[in-house]
Amino acid sequence: MSPSSVFFLLILGSMVDTKTSSGKGSLLYPYGPHQGDETNPKHDDGTSEAISLSVPFTFYGKTYQTVFVNNNGVISFDGPVRQYTPDPFPLVDGHPFVAPYWADVDNVLGGDILYRQTTNPVLLEDISQDITQYFPQNPFTATWALVVTWDHVAYYGSTSEKGNTFQAVLTTDSKMFYIIFNYWDIQWTTGAASDGDAETGLGGTPAHAGFNSGDDTNFYNIPGSQTDAIINITTTSNVKVPGRWVFRVDDFQVTGVDPPQLNNNCWL
Ligand SMILES: *[C@@H]1O[C@H](CO)[C@@H](O)[C@H](O)[C@H]1NC(C)=O
């Protein structure tokens, strides 16, 4: 092989690498067993064990020490979630949870759900830069993150090879709390037990994305949730990056309140 063709292959190799999960070309932060991720057991409607957070996470004014990573596209705070057909938020049962893509995943039929808590400085720097770019009024230096990735996960009842790949990241500097959703490849919206088509993974009651605080005023539904259009969530964004949604999730009422009453006290 001539030196020039070796050089060409090296270039080609580095181009191909940008399309992998750890490459700069991907919306996803690095993940996988080689990153130290834990993998959920293979069970339809399964969940992780209770994950003890090394840094407590504040979500809509309440602080949590434990999360569950649920196969069906949900991260929950006060117990596992096995429900496979999504409900719109606010949920009547008051479960606080984060739903990057709530739908009927079956990891027995394909794909993996992976997670890790990290203080890796290179990754935290990447996350900090991204969040500071989207929220420039509050410079952010992450000190911890939980990275959860659904990697090419199949749907219940699937007779196809379809898989969805998406990620949710919880991160904090212990003052501000953010959640990032990254949608890389969404090929199906609905499991067969939610009236979806077994061949296409479409129709029926499609996936739901958003946040539920547990009360009936603090919730958010990403546009397209529970409609066929959720298949296109890889093209939508609230931060001008197609496929990425980023939210500050600690209590705005506490952090943002301007107390004019305090000024009145000066006159007493
Ligand atoms: C998804 O986006 C494509 C391209 O804009 C559009 O043609 C299609 O109708 C959309 N699908 C749904 C179900 O909204």
The ligand as a Tripos MOL2 file, in Angstrom:
@<TRIPOS>MOLECULE
LIG
   14    14     1     0     0
SMALL
NO_CHARGES

@<TRIPOS>ATOM
      1 C1        -41.7360   14.9840    9.7100 C.3       1 LIG1
      2 O1        -40.9990   15.9410    8.9690 O.3       1 LIG1
      3 C2        -41.0410   15.7220    7.5650 C.3       1 LIG1
      4 C3        -40.0900   16.7140    6.9440 C.3       1 LIG1
      5 O2        -40.4170   18.0310    7.3400 O.3       1 LIG1
      6 C4        -42.4830   15.9060    7.0860 C.3       1 LIG1
      7 O3        -42.5450   15.6910    5.7110 O.3       1 LIG1
      8 C5        -43.3450   14.8980    7.8100 C.3       1 LIG1
      9 O4        -44.7020   15.1050    7.4580 O.3       1 LIG1
     10 C6        -43.1850   15.0090    9.3070 C.3       1 LIG1
     11 N1        -43.8780   13.8950    9.9240 N.am      1 LIG1
     12 C7        -44.9050   14.0760   10.7560 C.2       1 LIG1
     13 C8        -45.5720   12.8100   11.2020 C.3       1 LIG1
     14 O5        -45.2940   15.1610   11.1670 O.2       1 LIG1
@<TRIPOS>BOND
     1     1     2 1
     2     1    10 1
     3     2     3 1
     4     3     4 1
     5     3     6 1
     6     4     5 1
     7     6     7 1
     8     6     8 1
     9     8     9 1
    10     8    10 1
    11    10    11 1
    12    11    12 1
    13    12    13 1
    14    12    14 2
@<TRIPOS>SUBSTRUCTURE
     1 LIG1         1 GROUP 0 **** ****
